[in-house]
Amino acid sequence: ALALAILGTGLHRWLLRRLHHPAACAGLATVVLIFFIAAPVIALAPMVTGKAREGWDNMRSTPVQERVHKPPKSNATLAPLADVVAQHVPSPDELAKQVAPRLSRLAAGSIWAGVELLVAFFALFYLLRDRDQALAFVRSLLPLSRAEADRLFVRVSEVVRASVLGTLLVAAVQGLLGGLMFWWLGLPAPLLWGVVMFLLSILPILGAAIVWVPAAVFLVMEGSWDKAIVLALWGSVVIALIDNLLYPLVVGNRLRLHTLLVFIAILGGLLLFGTVGLILGPMVLAVALAIIDIWRERTAHGKSVDASPQDPS
């Protein structure tokens, strides 16, 4: 809710200049933000569901099973490895039996996630409507001058915008490139795996490699060495490096944080807060560094700057 409120501040102000009704503008801005989140999900859900069902049926089909098992069995080197894999990896039918009992828990988790989303949108409305009052309250709690507090707020807004927009755009490009390569190589369900790579690319460390590495191994086992090499090069060079090439272009100097610090902040945020740590991790780091900068300015040359202007409010 806080991240969406920061992203939607410009829209809310634009509406407020025309309608002059804070509650109506906050409600309209909330509806617009919900639409931009829900519209892609509603549009992609039927296609992804259909492709997932189609991919599952293909995986269980006899031709695909023969394509997977024939090369290892006919190769003296791969045959022992194939037997070991067959003993530890369940078949599609066995996997379906194992997954079925967990569907109820998955449904319950989905319902709870929907409730959390509704709470977030509810909070978003009030964060937009009462933004000035909330900032004034937080400002009154901080031992900072008004200028220093505003500087801190601006820094937090920059980090949230850069983190959210930059991460989503880079992940979308990586998912698109991965899906196109799957389609070009004739791999099954390229749209489904493109969406999966987009979602995984939002997370740090492995990202889309969780999808394309097993696909390359599958192509090797199938005997399609040329396709496997193309996919491996595309994944390790283009998809993996697009983050380092595109992210700086998108974010530029707005984040103003070293890559190593951002990586540690995101990893620590994920460990401490879960998925929302993707935003909270860099935000905590940015707040800490901004406060350190203010403290250094106040204690220039090791002496306390008692004469720093304090806002009477």
NORKA-V48368 format. One record per residue. OMEGA is omega in whole degrees, 0 to 359 (none if undefined). Layout:
omega = <OMEGA;OMEGA>
This chain:
omega = <179;179;179;178;178;179;183;181;180;178;181;179;179;178;183;179;183;184;178;177;187;183;180;179;178;178;180;178;178;179;180;180;177;180;181;176;186;184;178;180;180;181;186;186;180;180;181;179;178;179;178;178;179;178;178;178;178;182;180;184;182;180;181;179;179;178;182;188;185;182;179;182;180;181;183;181;184;184;178;179;179;178;179;179;181;180;186;181;182;176;179;180;177;178;178;179;179;183;185;180;182;182;179;178;177;179;178;178;178;178;179;177;176;177;178;179;177;177;179;179;177;178;180;180;183;176;176;184;186;184;184;180;180;179;179;179;179;179;181;179;185;176;184;173;181;179;180;178;177;178;178;180;179;180;178;180;180;182;181;180;181;182;185;184;180;180;182;181;179;179;179;179;179;177;179;180;178;178;178;179;176;179;182;180;179;178;184;173;180;179;180;183;173;177;178;178;175;181;181;180;176;179;181;176;189;178;185;180;178;182;190;178;175;178;177;177;178;179;177;180;179;181;180;184;182;179;180;180;179;180;180;178;179;181;185;182;187;185;184;184;181;178;181;182;186;184;178;179;181;186;181;181;183;181;177;176;179;183;180;179;179;180;179;180;180;180;178;178;178;181;186;187;186;184;181;176;174;179;185;180;176;180;178;179;181;178;180;181;178;178;177;178;179;179;179;178;179;182;181;179;176;181;180;180;182;184;179;186;176;180;182;180;none>
